[in-house]
Amino acid sequence: MDKVVRSAAEAVAGIENGMTLTVGGFGISGVPSVLIDAVLEAGTTDLQVVSNNCGVDDAGLGVLLAQHRVSRVIASYVGENKEFARQYLSGELELELTPQGTLAEKMRSAGAGIPAFWTPTGVGSLVSEGGMPWHYDSEGKVIKESPPKEKREFTVRGVTREYVLEESIFADFGLLRAARGDRHGNLVFNRSARNFNPLCAMAAGVAVAEVEELVEPGEIDPDEVHLPGIYVQRVLPLTPEQVAAKQIEKHTTRPRPGSTTEEA
């Protein structure tokens, strides 16, 4: 039951070229940066990444993008990462843009063993009708488009409407970051850093969590557990230096009350 590993390299052992990874985070909040760096260090390439976004320039998943280790991304957001947009538009990267709620459910349902589900989101758009550009060539011509998806009418609470069939995402590995974790893999996330992290674990065959604070089994009240250890296979305790090395995505300033100068 002790799932603690001794190093980041051991934590990501088994991730091979061409595998699918679910990666937690929203912007750079809750991003498993230490595990991402370990994948970079291992030299793994041709990865398919499933995440809300692909990090920012030179941070989070952005470090893998910069080294062209990612060949395909399933995400709901492209902004805040110029290199992500550049590689997509220049034909270096394939992108399956997915509505954010649908993306979340694709991972959650995989964790529940559900291969597909019906949703009204995207009906009547390129999401359901097909034709969304997935891959460009170097000259900006679309060479791969999303296929049309199966649709069906359902009556819910007396209202009949059309729904689209979405397939769940079953990944090989999941990388996530938690504020606290015990040796059994039970995890607690810090506020908004919770974001996609639990879902990424649920969709993965092997979920690896880097934790800022490692505690012994029983120290986390069962009612406080955000993700049960049944979904987590490896736990990597972070050093104080790794915990402190957090970035701020955007710096904004404002005058303090009673002050005429701007302070960060």
Contacts in CASP RR format, 6 or more apart in sequence:
PFRMAT RR
TARGET T0000
AUTHOR 0000-0000-0000
METHOD contacts of the structure
MODEL  1
MDKVVRSAAEAVAGIENGMTLTVGGFGISGVPSVLIDAVLEAGTTDLQVV
SNNCGVDDAGLGVLLAQHRVSRVIASYVGENKEFARQYLSGELELELTPQ
GTLAEKMRSAGAGIPAFWTPTGVGSLVSEGGMPWHYDSEGKVIKESPPKE
KREFTVRGVTREYVLEESIFADFGLLRAARGDRHGNLVFNRSARNFNPLC
AMAAGVAVAEVEELVEPGEIDPDEVHLPGIYVQRVLPLTPEQVAAKQIEK
HTTRPRPGSTTEEA
1 183 0 8 1.000
1 184 0 8 1.000
1 217 0 8 1.000
2 183 0 8 1.000
2 184 0 8 1.000
3 183 0 8 1.000
3 184 0 8 1.000
3 185 0 8 1.000
3 229 0 8 1.000
3 232 0 8 1.000
3 233 0 8 1.000
3 234 0 8 1.000
3 235 0 8 1.000
4 183 0 8 1.000
4 214 0 8 1.000
4 234 0 8 1.000
4 235 0 8 1.000
4 236 0 8 1.000
4 237 0 8 1.000
5 11 0 8 1.000
5 234 0 8 1.000
5 235 0 8 1.000
5 236 0 8 1.000
7 236 0 8 1.000
8 34 0 8 1.000
8 35 0 8 1.000
8 37 0 8 1.000
8 38 0 8 1.000
8 41 0 8 1.000
8 210 0 8 1.000
8 236 0 8 1.000
9 38 0 8 1.000
9 41 0 8 1.000
9 42 0 8 1.000
10 234 0 8 1.000
11 35 0 8 1.000
11 38 0 8 1.000
11 208 0 8 1.000
11 210 0 8 1.000
11 234 0 8 1.000
11 236 0 8 1.000
12 35 0 8 1.000
12 38 0 8 1.000
12 39 0 8 1.000
12 42 0 8 1.000
12 44 0 8 1.000
12 173 0 8 1.000
12 175 0 8 1.000
12 208 0 8 1.000
14 173 0 8 1.000
14 206 0 8 1.000
15 21 0 8 1.000
15 39 0 8 1.000
15 42 0 8 1.000
15 44 0 8 1.000
15 172 0 8 1.000
15 173 0 8 1.000
16 44 0 8 1.000
17 44 0 8 1.000
17 45 0 8 1.000
17 46 0 8 1.000
17 47 0 8 1.000
18 45 0 8 1.000
18 46 0 8 1.000
18 47 0 8 1.000
18 48 0 8 1.000
18 71 0 8 1.000
19 44 0 8 1.000
19 47 0 8 1.000
19 48 0 8 1.000
19 172 0 8 1.000
19 173 0 8 1.000
20 47 0 8 1.000
20 48 0 8 1.000
20 49 0 8 1.000
20 50 0 8 1.000
20 169 0 8 1.000
20 170 0 8 1.000
20 171 0 8 1.000
20 172 0 8 1.000
20 173 0 8 1.000
21 39 0 8 1.000
21 47 0 8 1.000
21 48 0 8 1.000
21 49 0 8 1.000
21 50 0 8 1.000
21 171 0 8 1.000
21 172 0 8 1.000
21 173 0 8 1.000
21 174 0 8 1.000
21 175 0 8 1.000
21 204 0 8 1.000
22 50 0 8 1.000
22 51 0 8 1.000
22 107 0 8 1.000
22 169 0 8 1.000
22 171 0 8 1.000
22 173 0 8 1.000
22 174 0 8 1.000
22 175 0 8 1.000
22 196 0 8 1.000
22 199 0 8 1.000
22 200 0 8 1.000
22 201 0 8 1.000
22 203 0 8 1.000
22 204 0 8 1.000
23 31 0 8 1.000
23 32 0 8 1.000
23 36 0 8 1.000
23 49 0 8 1.000
23 50 0 8 1.000
23 51 0 8 1.000
23 61 0 8 1.000
23 174 0 8 1.000
23 175 0 8 1.000
23 176 0 8 1.000
23 200 0 8 1.000
24 30 0 8 1.000
24 31 0 8 1.000
24 32 0 8 1.000
24 51 0 8 1.000
24 52 0 8 1.000
24 174 0 8 1.000
24 175 0 8 1.000
24 176 0 8 1.000
24 177 0 8 1.000
24 195 0 8 1.000
24 196 0 8 1.000
24 197 0 8 1.000
24 200 0 8 1.000
25 31 0 8 1.000
25 32 0 8 1.000
25 51 0 8 1.000
25 52 0 8 1.000
25 177 0 8 1.000
25 193 0 8 1.000
25 195 0 8 1.000
25 196 0 8 1.000
25 197 0 8 1.000
26 52 0 8 1.000
26 53 0 8 1.000
26 192 0 8 1.000
26 195 0 8 1.000
26 196 0 8 1.000
27 52 0 8 1.000
27 53 0 8 1.000
27 55 0 8 1.000
27 56 0 8 1.000
27 80 0 8 1.000
27 249 0 8 1.000
28 55 0 8 1.000
28 56 0 8 1.000
28 59 0 8 1.000
28 60 0 8 1.000
28 247 0 8 1.000
28 249 0 8 1.000
29 192 0 8 1.000
29 193 0 8 1.000
29 195 0 8 1.000
29 249 0 8 1.000
30 177 0 8 1.000
30 189 0 8 1.000
30 190 0 8 1.000
30 193 0 8 1.000
30 195 0 8 1.000
30 197 0 8 1.000
31 55 0 8 1.000
31 59 0 8 1.000
31 60 0 8 1.000
31 61 0 8 1.000
31 177 0 8 1.000
32 175 0 8 1.000
32 176 0 8 1.000
32 177 0 8 1.000
32 208 0 8 1.000
32 209 0 8 1.000
32 210 0 8 1.000
33 59 0 8 1.000
33 60 0 8 1.000
33 177 0 8 1.000
33 245 0 8 1.000
34 210 0 8 1.000
34 236 0 8 1.000
34 238 0 8 1.000
34 242 0 8 1.000
35 175 0 8 1.000
35 177 0 8 1.000
35 208 0 8 1.000
35 210 0 8 1.000
35 236 0 8 1.000
36 60 0 8 1.000
36 61 0 8 1.000
36 63 0 8 1.000
36 64 0 8 1.000
36 175 0 8 1.000
37 63 0 8 1.000
39 47 0 8 1.000
39 64 0 8 1.000
39 69 0 8 1.000
39 175 0 8 1.000
40 63 0 8 1.000
40 64 0 8 1.000
40 67 0 8 1.000
40 69 0 8 1.000
43 69 0 8 1.000
44 69 0 8 1.000
45 68 0 8 1.000
45 69 0 8 1.000
45 71 0 8 1.000
46 69 0 8 1.000
46 71 0 8 1.000
47 64 0 8 1.000
47 69 0 8 1.000
47 70 0 8 1.000
47 71 0 8 1.000
47 72 0 8 1.000
48 70 0 8 1.000
48 71 0 8 1.000
48 72 0 8 1.000
48 73 0 8 1.000
48 74 0 8 1.000
49 61 0 8 1.000
49 64 0 8 1.000
49 70 0 8 1.000
49 72 0 8 1.000
49 73 0 8 1.000
49 74 0 8 1.000
49 75 0 8 1.000
50 73 0 8 1.000
50 74 0 8 1.000
50 75 0 8 1.000
50 103 0 8 1.000
50 107 0 8 1.000
50 169 0 8 1.000
50 171 0 8 1.000
50 200 0 8 1.000
50 203 0 8 1.000
51 61 0 8 1.000
51 73 0 8 1.000
51 74 0 8 1.000
51 75 0 8 1.000
51 196 0 8 1.000
51 200 0 8 1.000
52 75 0 8 1.000
52 76 0 8 1.000
52 77 0 8 1.000
52 100 0 8 1.000
52 103 0 8 1.000
52 195 0 8 1.000
52 196 0 8 1.000
53 61 0 8 1.000
53 75 0 8 1.000
53 76 0 8 1.000
53 77 0 8 1.000
53 78 0 8 1.000
53 79 0 8 1.000
53 80 0 8 1.000
53 81 0 8 1.000
53 84 0 8 1.000
54 61 0 8 1.000
54 62 0 8 1.000
54 65 0 8 1.000
54 70 0 8 1.000
54 73 0 8 1.000
54 75 0 8 1.000
54 78 0 8 1.000
54 81 0 8 1.000
54 84 0 8 1.000
55 61 0 8 1.000
55 62 0 8 1.000
55 65 0 8 1.000
55 80 0 8 1.000
55 81 0 8 1.000
55 84 0 8 1.000
56 62 0 8 1.000
56 80 0 8 1.000
56 81 0 8 1.000
56 249 0 8 1.000
57 66 0 8 1.000
57 81 0 8 1.000
57 82 0 8 1.000
57 83 0 8 1.000
58 66 0 8 1.000
59 247 0 8 1.000
61 70 0 8 1.000
62 81 0 8 1.000
62 83 0 8 1.000
62 84 0 8 1.000
64 70 0 8 1.000
65 81 0 8 1.000
65 83 0 8 1.000
65 84 0 8 1.000
65 87 0 8 1.000
65 93 0 8 1.000
66 83 0 8 1.000
68 87 0 8 1.000
68 92 0 8 1.000
70 93 0 8 1.000
71 93 0 8 1.000
71 94 0 8 1.000
72 93 0 8 1.000
72 94 0 8 1.000
72 95 0 8 1.000
72 96 0 8 1.000
73 84 0 8 1.000
73 93 0 8 1.000
73 94 0 8 1.000
73 95 0 8 1.000
73 96 0 8 1.000
74 95 0 8 1.000
74 96 0 8 1.000
74 98 0 8 1.000
74 103 0 8 1.000
74 169 0 8 1.000
75 95 0 8 1.000
75 96 0 8 1.000
75 97 0 8 1.000
75 98 0 8 1.000
75 103 0 8 1.000
76 97 0 8 1.000
76 98 0 8 1.000
76 99 0 8 1.000
76 100 0 8 1.000
76 101 0 8 1.000
76 102 0 8 1.000
76 103 0 8 1.000
77 100 0 8 1.000
78 84 0 8 1.000
78 85 0 8 1.000
78 88 0 8 1.000
78 95 0 8 1.000
78 97 0 8 1.000
79 85 0 8 1.000
80 249 0 8 1.000
84 93 0 8 1.000
86 92 0 8 1.000
87 93 0 8 1.000
88 94 0 8 1.000
88 95 0 8 1.000
88 136 0 8 1.000
89 136 0 8 1.000
89 140 0 8 1.000
90 136 0 8 1.000
90 138 0 8 1.000
90 140 0 8 1.000
91 135 0 8 1.000
91 136 0 8 1.000
91 137 0 8 1.000
91 138 0 8 1.000
91 140 0 8 1.000
94 134 0 8 1.000
94 135 0 8 1.000
94 144 0 8 1.000
95 134 0 8 1.000
95 135 0 8 1.000
96 134 0 8 1.000
96 146 0 8 1.000
97 132 0 8 1.000
98 106 0 8 1.000
98 127 0 8 1.000
99 121 0 8 1.000
99 122 0 8 1.000
99 127 0 8 1.000
101 121 0 8 1.000
102 119 0 8 1.000
102 121 0 8 1.000
102 122 0 8 1.000
102 127 0 8 1.000
102 166 0 8 1.000
104 196 0 8 1.000
104 199 0 8 1.000
105 117 0 8 1.000
105 119 0 8 1.000
105 166 0 8 1.000
106 166 0 8 1.000
106 167 0 8 1.000
106 168 0 8 1.000
106 169 0 8 1.000
106 203 0 8 1.000
107 168 0 8 1.000
107 169 0 8 1.000
107 171 0 8 1.000
107 196 0 8 1.000
107 199 0 8 1.000
107 200 0 8 1.000
107 202 0 8 1.000
107 203 0 8 1.000
108 199 0 8 1.000
108 202 0 8 1.000
108 203 0 8 1.000
109 115 0 8 1.000
109 116 0 8 1.000
109 117 0 8 1.000
109 168 0 8 1.000
110 168 0 8 1.000
110 169 0 8 1.000
110 170 0 8 1.000
110 171 0 8 1.000
110 202 0 8 1.000
110 203 0 8 1.000
111 168 0 8 1.000
111 202 0 8 1.000
111 203 0 8 1.000
111 231 0 8 1.000
112 202 0 8 1.000
113 168 0 8 1.000
114 168 0 8 1.000
115 167 0 8 1.000
115 168 0 8 1.000
116 165 0 8 1.000
116 166 0 8 1.000
116 167 0 8 1.000
116 168 0 8 1.000
117 165 0 8 1.000
117 166 0 8 1.000
117 168 0 8 1.000
118 152 0 8 1.000
118 154 0 8 1.000
118 163 0 8 1.000
118 164 0 8 1.000
118 165 0 8 1.000
118 166 0 8 1.000
119 163 0 8 1.000
119 164 0 8 1.000
119 166 0 8 1.000
120 161 0 8 1.000
120 162 0 8 1.000
120 163 0 8 1.000
120 164 0 8 1.000
121 127 0 8 1.000
121 164 0 8 1.000
122 128 0 8 1.000
122 164 0 8 1.000
123 151 0 8 1.000
123 161 0 8 1.000
123 162 0 8 1.000
123 163 0 8 1.000
123 164 0 8 1.000
124 162 0 8 1.000
126 132 0 8 1.000
126 146 0 8 1.000
127 146 0 8 1.000
127 149 0 8 1.000
127 164 0 8 1.000
128 148 0 8 1.000
128 149 0 8 1.000
128 151 0 8 1.000
128 164 0 8 1.000
129 148 0 8 1.000
130 145 0 8 1.000
130 146 0 8 1.000
130 147 0 8 1.000
130 148 0 8 1.000
130 149 0 8 1.000
131 145 0 8 1.000
131 146 0 8 1.000
131 147 0 8 1.000
131 148 0 8 1.000
132 145 0 8 1.000
132 146 0 8 1.000
133 142 0 8 1.000
133 144 0 8 1.000
133 145 0 8 1.000
134 144 0 8 1.000
134 145 0 8 1.000
134 146 0 8 1.000
135 142 0 8 1.000
135 143 0 8 1.000
135 144 0 8 1.000
136 142 0 8 1.000
136 143 0 8 1.000
137 143 0 8 1.000
149 164 0 8 1.000
149 165 0 8 1.000
149 166 0 8 1.000
150 164 0 8 1.000
150 165 0 8 1.000
151 162 0 8 1.000
151 163 0 8 1.000
151 164 0 8 1.000
151 165 0 8 1.000
152 162 0 8 1.000
152 163 0 8 1.000
152 165 0 8 1.000
153 160 0 8 1.000
153 161 0 8 1.000
153 162 0 8 1.000
153 163 0 8 1.000
154 160 0 8 1.000
154 161 0 8 1.000
154 163 0 8 1.000
168 203 0 8 1.000
169 203 0 8 1.000
170 203 0 8 1.000
170 205 0 8 1.000
171 200 0 8 1.000
171 203 0 8 1.000
171 204 0 8 1.000
171 205 0 8 1.000
172 204 0 8 1.000
172 205 0 8 1.000
172 206 0 8 1.000
173 204 0 8 1.000
173 205 0 8 1.000
173 206 0 8 1.000
173 207 0 8 1.000
173 208 0 8 1.000
174 200 0 8 1.000
174 201 0 8 1.000
174 203 0 8 1.000
174 204 0 8 1.000
174 205 0 8 1.000
174 206 0 8 1.000
174 207 0 8 1.000
174 208 0 8 1.000
175 200 0 8 1.000
175 208 0 8 1.000
175 210 0 8 1.000
176 187 0 8 1.000
176 197 0 8 1.000
176 198 0 8 1.000
176 200 0 8 1.000
176 201 0 8 1.000
176 207 0 8 1.000
176 208 0 8 1.000
176 209 0 8 1.000
176 210 0 8 1.000
177 193 0 8 1.000
177 197 0 8 1.000
177 209 0 8 1.000
177 210 0 8 1.000
177 211 0 8 1.000
177 212 0 8 1.000
178 187 0 8 1.000
178 188 0 8 1.000
178 189 0 8 1.000
178 197 0 8 1.000
178 209 0 8 1.000
178 210 0 8 1.000
178 211 0 8 1.000
178 212 0 8 1.000
178 226 0 8 1.000
178 227 0 8 1.000
179 188 0 8 1.000
179 189 0 8 1.000
179 190 0 8 1.000
179 193 0 8 1.000
179 211 0 8 1.000
179 212 0 8 1.000
179 213 0 8 1.000
180 187 0 8 1.000
180 188 0 8 1.000
180 211 0 8 1.000
180 212 0 8 1.000
180 213 0 8 1.000
180 214 0 8 1.000
180 215 0 8 1.000
180 220 0 8 1.000
181 187 0 8 1.000
181 188 0 8 1.000
181 209 0 8 1.000
181 211 0 8 1.000
181 213 0 8 1.000
181 214 0 8 1.000
181 215 0 8 1.000
181 220 0 8 1.000
181 235 0 8 1.000
182 214 0 8 1.000
182 215 0 8 1.000
182 216 0 8 1.000
182 217 0 8 1.000
182 218 0 8 1.000
182 219 0 8 1.000
182 220 0 8 1.000
182 235 0 8 1.000
183 214 0 8 1.000
183 216 0 8 1.000
183 217 0 8 1.000
183 235 0 8 1.000
184 217 0 8 1.000
184 229 0 8 1.000
185 209 0 8 1.000
185 229 0 8 1.000
185 232 0 8 1.000
185 235 0 8 1.000
186 217 0 8 1.000
186 220 0 8 1.000
186 225 0 8 1.000
186 227 0 8 1.000
186 228 0 8 1.000
186 229 0 8 1.000
186 232 0 8 1.000
187 197 0 8 1.000
187 198 0 8 1.000
187 201 0 8 1.000
187 209 0 8 1.000
187 211 0 8 1.000
187 225 0 8 1.000
187 226 0 8 1.000
187 227 0 8 1.000
187 229 0 8 1.000
187 232 0 8 1.000
188 220 0 8 1.000
188 224 0 8 1.000
188 225 0 8 1.000
188 226 0 8 1.000
189 197 0 8 1.000
189 198 0 8 1.000
189 226 0 8 1.000
189 227 0 8 1.000
190 212 0 8 1.000
194 226 0 8 1.000
197 227 0 8 1.000
198 226 0 8 1.000
198 227 0 8 1.000
198 231 0 8 1.000
200 207 0 8 1.000
201 207 0 8 1.000
201 209 0 8 1.000
201 227 0 8 1.000
201 231 0 8 1.000
201 232 0 8 1.000
202 231 0 8 1.000
205 233 0 8 1.000
206 233 0 8 1.000
206 234 0 8 1.000
207 231 0 8 1.000
207 232 0 8 1.000
207 233 0 8 1.000
207 234 0 8 1.000
208 232 0 8 1.000
208 233 0 8 1.000
208 234 0 8 1.000
208 235 0 8 1.000
208 236 0 8 1.000
209 232 0 8 1.000
209 234 0 8 1.000
209 235 0 8 1.000
209 236 0 8 1.000
210 236 0 8 1.000
210 238 0 8 1.000
210 242 0 8 1.000
211 235 0 8 1.000
211 236 0 8 1.000
211 237 0 8 1.000
211 238 0 8 1.000
212 238 0 8 1.000
212 243 0 8 1.000
214 235 0 8 1.000
214 237 0 8 1.000
251 264 0 8 1.000
253 262 0 8 1.000
253 263 0 8 1.000
253 264 0 8 1.000
254 262 0 8 1.000
255 261 0 8 1.000
255 262 0 8 1.000
255 263 0 8 1.000
256 263 0 8 1.000
END
